[in-house]
Amino acid sequence: MKAAVLDTSTTPYSFLVKDEPMPEPKGDELLVRVKASCLSYADKDMINGNMDKAMKRLLKRSNVVTGIEISGVVETDGTKLKKGDPVVAAIDYTNGIHAHAEYIVIPEKYLGHKPTAWTHEEAASVPTGLITAIEALEKQAQIESGQNVLIHGASGGVGVYALQLASYHKCNVTATASEHNLDFVRDLGADEAFDYNDDFLGEKKFNVIFDAAGMMSFNTCKHTLAPKGVFITTQPLRDLGGGLRAVFSDKKWAFLYVTHSGKNRMARFLQLAQHGLIQPVIDSVYDLGDIQEAMDKYIEESVRGRIVITM
């Protein structure tokens, strides 16, 4: 089978598309024929060598395939899923299961039925972003109708789904994005939109600030949080000092780490997807053989939603 393997002979790292052995399922794993995968922040960090501990562990293997979200078709029977079922998943990369390949093996618990209204390309573009948004806004912040919610980085792969989820809950949503994406995030449901290079915090008090871009800190925005307001970042390890400061505040700093669709996260994901409450956002689609070109775009340009890789 063809797979995109991390080439560590270059700096930054790059992709090589090469023949790899067909994986064989073991235990509770199913073999899935991948129809589409998606580039994500995890791929970017791997390419840039920013995931030091993970890289050292992963590079003990001769070939490393990245990718953490897929849509595809089951090739072997499982307990609930059967051969031929269209499926979707967000994968835990720390388990060594990677998506930019024609076939993968994956524990059945991560898989859910692909929403019938979505193509494989659309389905692959949603899992990590929406599941992260669910964890941040519904579970950590427990958002409610009428609350003021700020989504920082609202046009990116997590932000587009956080924005839609906050709008679904009838929150008053303020979004930040690059200047050329402001109309785009308004169309997605933002009540107000600001260039993230400007002073977007102002005097407004927010019940929830979700930094989907992972670029803010608790200290820089705590003055704009309402009493008992919640600050959530997708990069908590960069702001551990903020977590300590929040201990002595009436405001909350929430630790967020989500990379996969296990632990009942898939059920809520599918509930929102199957009822048409969330719409996929695809920036562009590339063939597996052009994955390095796709990654170059992801690193260098402002991407709306996800870049999808087809097999």
LOBA-746815 format. One record per atom (N, C-alpha, C): z, y, x. Coordinates in steps of 0.1 Angstrom, whole numbers, plus 2048, in hexadecimal, padded with zeros to 3 digits. Example, Ala and Ser with C-alpha at 12.3 -4.5 7.8 and 13.67 -1.06 7.14 Angstrom:
84E7C7884;84E7D387B;84E7DF884;8477EA880;8477F5889;84F800881;
***
This chain:
8007F4808;800800800;80080C809;7FC818803;7FC82580A;80982C808;80F832812;81B83A811;81B84581A;821850816;82385C81F;82F85A827;82D858834;83885583E;83C862846;848864848;84D870850;84986E85E;841877864;83D876872;84688087A;84F87A882;859882889;854886897;84788489A;8428888A7;83E8968A8;83E89D89D;83A8AB89C;8478B3898;8468C089B;8518C9897;84B8D5890;84E8D8883;8568D087A;84F8C2878;8578B9871;8518AC86F;8458AD865;83D8A3864;8328A385B;830896854;82689484C;823888845;81788184B;81887484C;80D86B84F;80B861843;7FF86083E;7FD857833;7F784A83A;7FE83F838;7FB83383F;7FE827836;7F981B83B;7FC80F834;80A80A837;81180782D;81F80182E;8207F4826;8297EB82A;82A7DF823;82E7E1814;8297D880B;82D7D97FD;83C7D67FC;8447DF7F5;8527DC7F4;8557D07EA;8607C97EC;8637BE7E3;8707C17DD;8717C07CF;87D7C37C8;8887B87CB;8957BD7CC;8A07B47CD;8AB7B77C3;8B27AD7BF;8BD7B07B6;8B97B77A9;8BF7C37A7;8BC7CA79A;8B07D479C;8A87D27A7;89D7DB7A9;8917D77A1;8887E179E;87B7DE798;8707E47A1;8657DD7A1;8597E37A8;8527EC79F;84F7F87A4;84980279C;83C8077A3;83180779C;82480D7A1;82581C79E;8268247A9;8278327A7;81A8397A3;81B840799;80F848794;80F85679A;81B85C79A;81D86A79F;82B86B7A5;82C8737B0;8398777B5;8398867B6;84388C7BD;84589A7BC;84C89F7C9;8478AA7CE;84E8B07DA;85B8B77D5;8658B77DD;8728BD7D9;8798C37E5;8848C97E3;88C8CF7EE;8908C57F8;8928B87F4;8968AE7FD;88B8AB807;87E8AB802;8738A980B;8728B5815;8748C1810;8738CD819;87E8CC824;88A8C8820;8958C782A;8928BC834;88C8B182F;8898A6838;87E8AA842;8738B183D;8698B6846;86E8C0850;8778C884C;87C8D2855;8888CD85E;88C8C185C;8968BB864;8A48C0861;8A68C6855;8B38CC851;8BD8C284C;8B98B6849;8C38AC844;8C78A3850;8CF8A9858;8D28A3865;8D8895864;8E289385C;8E988685B;8DF87C855;8D988184A;8CF878843;8C487484C;8BF87E854;8B487B85D;8B8871868;8C387286D;8C8869878;8C985B872;8CD85A866;8CF84D860;8C184785C;8B984F856;8AC84A851;8A284785D;8A384F868;89A84D873;89D84187B;8A883A878;8AA82D87E;89F82387A;89A82686E;88E81E86A;882824870;87881B872;86C820879;864829870;863827863;85C82F85A;86583584F;86384184C;86B847842;86284D837;86384982B;85B84E820;865857818;860863815;86986D80D;86586C7FF;86A8767F7;8678777E9;8728717E0;8778797D6;8828757CE;8808747BF;8748777BA;8718767AC;8638707AA;8628677A0;85686079D;85385E78E;84785C78B;84385677E;83984B782;83A84077A;83283477E;83382A773;82F81E777;82E81276E;835806774;83E80076C;8467F5771;83D7E9773;83E7E277E;8367D6782;83E7C9781;84B7CA780;8537BD77E;85D7BF773;8607B476C;8697B5761;8787B7765;87F7C075E;88D7C2760;8957BE754;8A17C3753;8AA7C0748;8A67C773B;8A37D473D;89F7DC731;8907E0732;88B7E273E;87D7E6740;8757DA743;8687DA73F;85F7CF740;8527D4748;84B7CA74D;83F7CD754;8357D574B;8307E0750;8277E8748;82D7F5742;83B7F5742;84280173D;83F80D746;83B819740;83A825747;84882B749;84C82F755;85A833758;85A83F761;866845761;868851769;876850770;87885677B;885855782;88786078C;89386478F;89786C79A;89F8637A3;89B8627B0;8A08577B9;8AA85D7C2;8B48557C6;8BE8587D0;8B88557DE;8B485F7E5;8AD85D7F2;8B78567FC;8C48587FA;8CD852804;8CD843803;8C883D7F9;8C782F7F8;8BA8297FF;8B2832804;8A682D80B;89B82A802;89A8307F6;89082D7EC;88883A7EB;87B8397EE;8738457EF;8668457E8;8618507E3;8588517D8;8498537DC;8478597E8;83985C7EB;8318507F1;8308467E8;82983A7EB;8238347DF;81A82B7E0;8138257D5;81C81B7CD;8268157D4;83080D7CD;83E80F7D3;84880E7CA;85680F7CF;85E8047C8;8698007CE;8737F87C6;87F8017C4;8858007B8;88F8097B4;8988027AA;8A68047AB;8AF7FE7A1;8AB802793;8AC7F978A;8A87FC77C;8B0807776;8BD80977B;8C6813775;8C1822776;8B8824780;8B2831782;8A7834779;8A182A773;89482C76C;89682E75D;88D837757;88D839749;87F839744;87D837737;86F837732;869845733;85D845738;856852739;85485872B;857865729;85586B71D;84686A719;84486670C;836862708;82D86E708;83287A706;829886705;82588B713;82B88671E;82888B72B;81F881733;81688773B;80E87F744;81887B74F;813872758;81B86E763;81D87A76D;81388276E;81588E777;820897771;820899764;82A8A275E;83889B75F;83988E75D;84588775D;84B88876B;843887776;848887783;84E894787;84989F780;84D8AC784;85B8B177F;8618A9777;86D8AE770;87A8A8775;87C89B778;889895779;89489C781;89189E78E;89C8A4796;8A08B2791;8968BA78E;8988C8789;8A08C877D;89C8C0773;8A38C1766;8B18BA767;8B28AF76E;8BF8A876F;8C98B1777;8C48B8781;8CD8C2788;8D18CD77E;8C88D2776;8CB8DD76D;8D58D8762;8D48CC75E;8DD8C6754;8EB8C575A;8EC8C0766;8F98BF76D;8FF8CD76F;8F78D6773;8FD8E4776;9018EB76A;8F88EC760;8FA8F5754;9028EE749;8FF8E1746;9068DB73B;9138D473F;9138CE74B;91F8C774F;9298D0757;9248D7761;92D8DF769;9318EC762;9278F475D;92A901757;92D8FF748;9288F5741;92A8F3733;9268FF72B;91990372D;91490F727;91490F718;91691A712;91691C704;90D9276FF;9099266F3;9009306ED;90793E6EE;8FE9486F2;9039566F3;90895A700;90A950709;90F954717;90495A71F;908962729;8FF968732;8FE95F73E;8F295B741;8EF95174B;8E4957755;8E7956762;8DD95A76C;8D894E773;8CB94D773;8C494277B;8BD949786;8C2946792;8BC94C79E;8B29427A4;8A59477A6;89B93E7AA;89593679E;89293D793;88F937787;881931786;878934790;86B92F78F;869922798;87391E79F;8729127A7;8749057A0;8758FA7A8;8758ED7A2;8818E979A;88D8F079D;8998EE795;89A8FA78B;89790678F;899911787;89191177A;88590C77A;87C90C76E;883904763;88A8F9767;8918F175D;89F8F6759;8A68FC763;8B290375F;8B090F755;8A5916757;8A292174F;89F91C740;89791173F;89490C732;8A090672B;8A9900733;8B58FA72D;8BE905728;8C090F730;8C991A72C;8C392171F;8B692271E;8AF928712;8B191F706;8B0912709;8B29086FE;8C090A6F8;8CA90D700;8D890F6FC;8DA91D6F6;8D09256F5;8D09326EF;8DA93B6F7;8D993A704;8E094370D;8D895070F;8DE95B714;8D7967718;8D4965727;8C796272A;8C395D737;8BD96873F;8C396B74B;8BD974755;8B796B760;8AB96D764;8A496576E;8A096D77A;8A0967786;89A96E791;88F965796;88596C79C;8799657A2;8729707AA;86896B7B1;85F9757B9;85897E7AF;8539897B4;84E9937AB;84298D7A2;8399857A9;82E9807A1;831975797;83E971797;84296678E;84B96B782;84C979781;85597E777;85097C769;84497E767;83E97B759;83F96C756;83D964760;83E95575F;84B95175A;856956760;86395275C;86795874E;86296474B;86496973D;85D960733;85195B736;84B95272D;85294572B;85A941736;862935735;86E93672C;87294372A;87E945721;88894F726;886955732;88F95F737;88F96C72E;89B97072B;89D97D724;89B98972D;89F98773A;89D992744;89898B751;890991758;88B98C765;88B996770;88F99377C;89099C787;88B995793;88599E79C;8809997A9;88D9967B1;88D98A7B7;8999867BE;89B98D7CB;8919967CF;89399E7DB;89A9AB7D7;89B9AE7CA;8A29BA7C6;8B19B87C3;8B89C27C0;8C69C17BD;8C79BD7AE;8C79B07AC;8C69AA79E;8D49A8797;8DF9A979F;8EC9A6799;8F19B2790;8F09BE795;8F39CA78D;9029C9788;9049CE77C;9119CF776;9139C576B;9099BD767;90B9B375D;9149A8761;91C9A3757;92599875A;91F98B754;91F98175D;91997575A;92496A758;92296274D;92B95674C;92794B755;91A94A759;916940762;90B94676B;90D944778;902947782;8FE93A788;8F2936786;8EC92978C;8E292D797;8E692B7A4;8DD92E7AF;8D49227B1;8C99217AA;8C09167AC;8B89167B9;8B89217BF;8B19237CC;8BB9207D8;8C891F7D6;8D191C7E0;8D29277EB;8D19337E7;8D193E7F0;8DC9487EF;8E49477E4;8EF9507E1;8FD94A7E6;9079527E5;91594D7E8;91E9527DD;92994B7DB;93394F7D1;93895D7D4;93A9607E1;94096D7E5;9379797E1;9299777E2;9209827DF;91E9857D0;92297B7C8;91F97D7BA;92C97C7B1;93897A7B7;9449777AF;9479847A6;9449907AB;94799C7A4;93F99D797;934995796;92C996789;92F98A780;938981784;93C97677C;94697B772;945978765;94F97B75B;95C97275E;967976758;97396E75A;97095F756;97495675E;97294875D;96394575E;95B94E764;94D94B766;94B941771;93F93B771;93C92F77A;930933783;932930790;92793279A;92392479E;91792079E;9129137A2;9069157AB;90690D7B6;8FA90E7BF;8F59007C2;8E88FF7C4;8E28F37C8;8E58EF7D7;8EB8F87DE;8EE8F67EC;8FD8F97EF;9068F17E9;9148F47EA;9198F37F9;9138EB801;9188E980F;9168F6817;90D8FF812;90B90C819;915916815;91D91380B;92791D805;935917803;93990E80C;94690880A;95191380A;94F91E811;959929812;95A92F804;94F92F7FC;9509347EE;95892B7E6;95791E7E8;9609157E0;96F9177E3;97291A7EF;98091D7F3;98592A7EC;97C9347ED;9809417E6;9829407D7;97A9377D1;97B9357C2;98892F7BE;98E9287C7;99B9227C4;9A692C7C1;9A49387C7;9AE9437C5;9A894D7BB;99F9497B3;9989527A9;99994D79B;997955792;996950784;98894C781;97F94C78B;97194878A;96F93A791;96593378D;963926791;95792479A;95891D7A5;94D9197AE;94B90A7AC;93F9067A7;93D8F87A4;9358F17AF;93A8E57B3;9338DD7BD;9288D57B5;91C8D67BA;9108CF7B4;9098C77BE;9088BA7BA;8FF8B17C3;8F98A77B9;8EC8A87B7;8E489F7AE;8D789C7B5;8D488F7B7;8C788B7BC;8C18807B4;8C887A7AA;8C386E7A4;8C686E795;8C086478E;8C0863780;8CA85877B;8D3854784;8DD84A780;8E8850779;8F3849776;8FF84E770;8FD855763;8F584F75B;8F285474D;8EB86174C;8E6866758;8DF873758;8D1871751;8CB865752;8BE86374C;8BE86573D;8C9861736;8CA861728;8C8870723;8CF879729;8CE887724;8C088D728;8BC889734;8AE88D738;8A488972E;8A487D72A;89A878720;89C87E712;8A988170E;8AB887702;8A4894701;8A589C70B;89F8A970C;8908A870C;88B89F715;87D89D717;87589870B;87B88D705;8748876F9;8738906ED;87D8996EC;87C8A26E0;8758AF6E3;86E8B06EF;8668BB6F2;86D8C86F5;87A8C76F9;8828D26FB;8808D8709;87A8D0712;8778D571F;8698D2722;8628DC728;8548DA72C;8528D973B;84A8D0740;8488CE74E;8418DB754;8448DE760;83E8E9767;8388E4774;82A8E4775;8238DF781;81C8EA787;81F8EC794;8188F679C;80A8F279F;8098E67A5;7FC8E07A9;7FE8D17AB;7F28CA7AC;7F28BC7AE;7E98B87BA;7EE8B07C3;7E78AB7CF;7E789C7CF;7DC8977D5;7DC8887D8;7E58857E3;7EA8787E3;7F38737EE;7ED8767FC;7E08757FD;7DA87780A;7DB88680F;7DD88F806;7DE89D809;7ED8A2808;7F689980A;80489D808;8098A7813;8048A781F;8088B1829;8038BF824;7F78BF81F;7F28CC81A;7FB8D180F;7FF8C8806;8088CC7FB;8168D1800;81B8CA80B;8288CE811;8278DC817;81B8DE81E;8198EB824;81A8F681A;8148F480E;8148FE803;8238FF7FE;82A8F47FD;8388F57F8;8418FD801;83F8FC80E;847903818;843912819;836915818;83192281B;83092B80F;82E926803;82B92E7F8;83692D7ED;8369377E4;83F9377D9;83992E7CE;8409237CC;83A9187C3;8419197B5;8399187AB;83E91879D;840909799;84D906796;8508F8792;84D8EF79E;8468E479B;8458D97A5;8368D77AA;8358D27B6;8288CD7BB;8288BE7BA;81E8B97B3;81E8AB7B0;8148A47B9;8188977BD;80F88F7C5;80B8837BD;7FE8807BC;7F88757B5;7F486A7BF;7F585E7BA;7F28527C3;7E484E7C0;
***
